[in-house]
Amino acid sequence: MSNVTADPSGAESAQEQKKEEVVDSMTGTVDQWKARIDELKVQADLAKLDARERATKQLEIAQNACLAAYSKLRDAGHDVAVNADTLKDGVQKLLEDIKNAFDAAQAVISRG
């Protein structure tokens, strides 16, 4: 009969590694969205004035969602107790908000 005991530090280490992978992956995705938003801001600057105002409002929403996602990811990097799945779900929602605001701004610019 073997005496097997749970290795809590091993489980914590695996959970920490999973969290780091999620944070790194999500940070990369937010970085990509930020770059797309910056590109669209250039297009908005070239758009007609009325379209520019509407697009700028949508892009501000997208930028704020990016900042919130960065903040959530940064906080998670310091909080060992964060569940990687909960973190991923929260950032996924923020990414959806970013996409929706980006799509709305892009539609405004496309319509001119």
Secondary structure, 3 states (H helix, E strand, C coil): CCCCCCCHHHHHHHHHHHHHHHHHHHHHHHHHHHHHHHHHHHHHHHCCHHHHHHHHHHHHHHHHHHHHHHHHHHHHHHCCCCCHHHHHHHHHHHHHHHHHHHHHHHHHHHHC
